[in-house]
């Protein structure tokens, strides 16, 4: 009877122990599953960048090859469209970051009559479907007689990136402690010195996050660009056009390289942040 009772107690404890372990690690398991779900398409792109398809379409694995990596610009106009997208993203990021930062400071620090209306207008590009904004901008450029091309794409990109910069910077500015600036002024710092040495460093994380988000959105945009590009072909438009005729392996190579660069940037940022925190402690 004692042996039987011990066996039953062990059987009862074992499920309870497993349930306790699952409860302790359920968040980590869910996070890993979500991360795997997000990374899976990137892994597929990475694997097929080493494929050598028999036909035009790179949709089925045939055999391993590094030919595309040795010649990533082997497809006509691929690197040209990539360079154009990078150039547009850089200029759009610069314009949206400068304008968005000034707007964010104005909305967070000053009270004026049209403040609520400006807040609503800033939010509209994020809430509005991209196809509606794209068609509206195309209509505006046509009515104004502006020729579609690089400048119309740049204006459109700055317009929809502006909202994200304002939102990121405004949240950072509103969380700032005004006593820090007051302390700098008490120590005889000029308004310019206070801004450069106190306000700007505190707002820098919000400005940087808005700039990075603007770059990613501008480089990746297809719908708004397609409506306002004319004969100009950016990298997303090149990928879409190539998919109609056959996807070259070089597109997977470019996508894999961009993914690896993004991962390296994130890892470097995390290591730098951890190093700063360790120095402070």
C-alpha positions as CSV (number, residue, x, y, z in Angstrom):
1,X,0.0,0.0,0.0
2,X,2.9,2.3,0.8
3,X,4.4,1.7,-2.6
4,X,1.1,2.3,-4.3
5,X,0.6,5.5,-2.4
6,X,4.1,6.7,-3.3
7,X,3.5,6.0,-7.0
8,X,0.2,8.0,-7.0
9,X,1.9,10.9,-5.3
10,X,4.7,10.9,-7.9
11,X,2.2,10.8,-10.7
12,X,0.4,13.7,-9.2
13,X,3.5,15.8,-8.7
14,X,4.9,15.2,-12.2
15,X,2.0,16.9,-14.1
16,X,2.0,19.7,-11.6
17,X,5.7,20.2,-12.1
18,X,5.2,20.3,-15.9
19,X,2.4,22.8,-15.5
20,X,4.5,25.0,-13.3
21,X,7.4,25.0,-15.8
22,X,4.9,25.9,-18.6
23,X,3.5,28.7,-16.6
24,X,6.9,30.1,-15.9
25,X,8.1,30.0,-19.5
26,X,4.9,30.6,-21.4
27,X,5.8,34.2,-22.3
28,X,9.3,33.1,-23.5
29,X,7.8,30.3,-25.6
30,X,5.2,32.6,-27.1
31,X,8.0,35.2,-27.9
32,X,10.2,32.6,-29.5
33,X,7.3,31.3,-31.6
34,X,6.4,34.8,-32.7
35,X,10.0,35.6,-33.5
36,X,10.3,32.4,-35.6
37,X,7.1,33.3,-37.5
38,X,8.5,36.7,-38.3
39,X,12.0,35.5,-39.3
40,X,10.8,32.5,-41.4
41,X,10.2,34.5,-44.6
42,X,13.7,36.0,-44.3
43,X,15.2,32.5,-43.9
44,X,13.4,31.4,-47.0
45,X,14.8,34.4,-49.0
46,X,18.2,33.7,-47.6
47,X,18.1,30.0,-48.6
48,X,16.8,30.8,-52.1
49,X,19.6,33.3,-52.7
50,X,21.9,30.3,-53.1
51,X,19.5,28.5,-55.5
52,X,20.2,28.0,-59.2
53,X,16.8,27.7,-60.9
54,X,16.4,25.9,-64.2
55,X,13.8,28.5,-65.5
56,X,13.0,32.1,-64.9
57,X,11.1,31.6,-61.6
58,X,13.1,31.1,-58.4
59,X,10.3,29.4,-56.6
60,X,11.6,25.8,-56.3
61,X,14.9,24.6,-55.0
62,X,17.1,23.1,-57.7
63,X,20.7,23.1,-56.7
64,X,23.2,25.1,-54.6
65,X,25.1,27.9,-56.3
66,X,26.9,31.1,-55.4
67,X,26.7,32.7,-58.8
68,X,24.1,35.3,-57.8
69,X,26.3,36.3,-54.8
70,X,29.3,36.8,-57.1
71,X,27.4,39.0,-59.4
72,X,24.5,40.7,-57.5
73,X,24.1,43.4,-60.3
74,X,23.9,40.8,-63.0
75,X,20.3,41.7,-63.8
76,X,19.8,44.9,-65.8
77,X,18.6,47.9,-63.9
78,X,18.5,46.1,-60.5
79,X,21.4,48.0,-58.9
80,X,20.2,51.2,-60.5
81,X,16.8,50.9,-59.0
82,X,18.4,50.0,-55.6
83,X,20.6,53.0,-55.7
84,X,17.6,55.2,-56.5
85,X,15.6,53.8,-53.6
86,X,18.5,54.4,-51.2
87,X,18.9,57.9,-52.4
88,X,15.2,58.6,-52.1
89,X,15.1,57.1,-48.6
90,X,18.0,59.2,-47.4
91,X,16.6,62.5,-48.7
92,X,13.1,61.6,-47.5
93,X,14.5,60.7,-44.0
94,X,16.5,64.0,-43.8
95,X,13.5,66.1,-44.9
96,X,11.0,64.3,-42.7
97,X,13.3,64.3,-39.7
98,X,14.1,68.0,-39.8
99,X,10.5,69.1,-40.5
100,X,9.0,66.5,-38.1
101,X,11.3,67.5,-35.2
102,X,10.4,71.2,-35.5
103,X,6.7,70.4,-35.7
104,X,6.9,68.0,-32.7
105,X,8.6,70.7,-30.6
106,X,6.0,73.3,-31.6
107,X,3.1,70.9,-30.7
108,X,4.7,69.8,-27.4
109,X,6.0,73.2,-26.1
110,X,3.6,75.9,-27.4
111,X,-0.1,76.6,-27.2
112,X,-1.7,78.2,-30.3
113,X,-5.1,78.4,-31.8
114,X,-4.8,75.7,-34.5
115,X,-2.9,73.2,-32.3
116,X,-5.7,70.6,-32.2
117,X,-6.3,70.9,-35.9
118,X,-2.6,70.3,-36.6
119,X,-2.6,67.3,-34.4
120,X,-5.5,65.8,-36.4
121,X,-3.9,66.6,-39.7
122,X,-0.6,65.0,-38.6
123,X,-2.4,61.8,-37.6
124,X,-4.4,61.5,-40.9
125,X,-1.6,60.1,-43.1
126,X,-1.1,57.2,-40.6
127,X,-4.8,56.4,-40.5
128,X,-5.6,56.9,-44.2
129,X,-5.2,54.0,-46.6
130,X,-2.1,54.4,-48.8
131,X,-4.0,54.0,-52.0
132,X,-6.2,57.0,-51.1
133,X,-3.2,59.2,-50.4
134,X,-1.4,57.9,-53.5
135,X,-4.4,58.8,-55.7
136,X,-4.8,62.2,-54.0
137,X,-1.2,63.1,-54.5
138,X,-1.3,62.0,-58.1
139,X,-4.3,64.1,-58.8
140,X,-2.6,67.1,-57.1
141,X,0.5,66.7,-59.2
142,X,-1.5,66.3,-62.4
143,X,-3.6,69.4,-61.7
144,X,-0.4,71.4,-60.9
145,X,1.2,70.3,-64.1
146,X,4.2,68.7,-62.3
147,X,6.0,66.0,-64.2
148,X,6.1,62.6,-62.4
149,X,9.6,61.5,-61.4
150,X,12.2,61.7,-58.7
151,X,10.8,64.9,-57.1
152,X,7.2,63.8,-57.0
153,X,8.3,60.6,-55.3
154,X,10.4,62.5,-52.8
155,X,7.6,65.0,-51.9
156,X,5.2,62.1,-51.4
157,X,7.6,60.1,-49.2
158,X,8.4,63.2,-47.0
159,X,4.7,63.7,-46.6
160,X,3.8,60.3,-45.3
161,X,7.0,59.9,-43.3
162,X,6.4,63.2,-41.5
163,X,3.6,61.9,-39.4
164,X,5.8,59.1,-37.9
165,X,8.6,61.4,-37.1
166,X,6.3,63.9,-35.4
167,X,4.7,61.1,-33.3
168,X,8.0,59.6,-32.2
169,X,9.7,62.9,-31.3
170,X,6.6,64.4,-29.7
171,X,6.2,61.5,-27.3
172,X,9.9,61.9,-26.3
173,X,9.6,65.7,-25.9
174,X,6.5,65.5,-23.8
175,X,8.2,63.0,-21.4
176,X,11.1,65.3,-20.8
177,X,11.6,66.9,-17.3
178,X,11.4,70.7,-17.8
179,X,13.5,71.2,-14.6
180,X,16.6,70.0,-16.5
181,X,16.4,72.9,-18.9
182,X,15.6,75.3,-16.0
183,X,18.7,74.1,-14.2
184,X,20.8,74.8,-17.3
185,X,19.3,78.3,-17.5
186,X,20.0,78.8,-13.8
187,X,23.7,78.0,-14.6
188,X,23.7,80.9,-17.1
189,X,23.4,78.7,-20.2
190,X,22.1,80.5,-23.3
191,X,19.0,79.2,-25.0
192,X,21.2,77.8,-27.8
193,X,23.5,76.1,-25.3
194,X,20.5,74.7,-23.4
195,X,19.0,73.3,-26.6
196,X,22.2,71.7,-27.9
197,X,23.5,70.3,-24.5
198,X,20.3,69.4,-22.7
199,X,17.2,69.3,-24.9
200,X,18.7,67.8,-28.0
201,X,20.5,64.9,-26.3
202,X,17.4,64.0,-24.4
203,X,15.2,64.1,-27.5
204,X,17.9,62.3,-29.6
205,X,16.4,58.7,-29.1
206,X,13.0,59.9,-30.4
207,X,14.6,61.7,-33.3
208,X,16.7,58.6,-34.2
209,X,13.7,56.3,-34.0
210,X,11.7,58.5,-36.2
211,X,14.5,58.8,-38.7
212,X,15.0,55.0,-38.9
213,X,11.3,54.4,-39.3
214,X,11.2,57.0,-42.1
215,X,14.1,55.4,-43.9
216,X,12.5,51.9,-43.7
217,X,9.0,53.2,-44.8
218,X,10.4,55.2,-47.7
219,X,12.7,52.5,-49.0
220,X,9.9,49.9,-48.7
221,X,7.0,51.9,-50.1
222,X,5.3,50.6,-53.3
223,X,1.7,51.9,-53.5
224,X,2.4,55.6,-53.2
225,X,5.5,55.4,-55.3
226,X,3.8,53.5,-58.1
227,X,1.1,56.2,-58.4
228,X,3.6,59.1,-58.5
229,X,6.7,57.7,-60.1
230,X,5.9,58.0,-63.8
231,X,8.7,56.2,-65.7
232,X,11.0,56.2,-62.6
233,X,11.6,52.7,-61.2
234,X,12.5,52.1,-57.6
235,X,13.6,48.9,-56.1
236,X,10.2,47.8,-54.8
237,X,8.7,48.6,-58.3
238,X,11.5,46.6,-59.9
239,X,10.8,43.6,-57.7
240,X,7.1,43.8,-58.5
241,X,7.8,44.0,-62.2
242,X,10.3,41.2,-62.1
243,X,7.8,38.9,-60.4
244,X,5.5,39.2,-63.5
245,X,8.3,37.9,-65.8
246,X,10.4,35.7,-63.4
247,X,12.1,36.5,-60.2
248,X,15.9,36.6,-60.5
249,X,18.0,35.2,-57.7
250,X,19.8,38.5,-57.3
251,X,16.7,40.0,-55.7
252,X,17.0,37.4,-52.9
253,X,20.7,38.3,-52.6
254,X,19.9,42.0,-52.1
255,X,17.1,41.1,-49.7
256,X,19.4,38.9,-47.7
257,X,22.2,41.5,-47.6
258,X,19.8,44.1,-46.3
259,X,18.4,41.8,-43.7
260,X,21.9,41.0,-42.4
261,X,22.8,44.7,-42.3
262,X,19.7,45.4,-40.3
263,X,20.6,42.6,-37.9
264,X,24.1,43.8,-37.5
265,X,22.9,47.4,-36.7
266,X,20.4,46.1,-34.1
267,X,23.1,43.9,-32.4
268,X,25.6,46.8,-32.4
269,X,23.0,49.1,-30.9
270,X,22.1,46.6,-28.2
271,X,25.7,46.0,-27.3
272,X,26.4,49.7,-27.2
273,X,23.4,50.2,-24.9
274,X,24.4,47.4,-22.6
275,X,28.0,48.8,-22.4
276,X,26.6,52.2,-21.4
277,X,24.4,50.7,-18.8
278,X,27.2,48.7,-17.3
279,X,29.4,51.8,-17.1
280,X,26.6,53.7,-15.3
281,X,26.2,50.9,-12.8
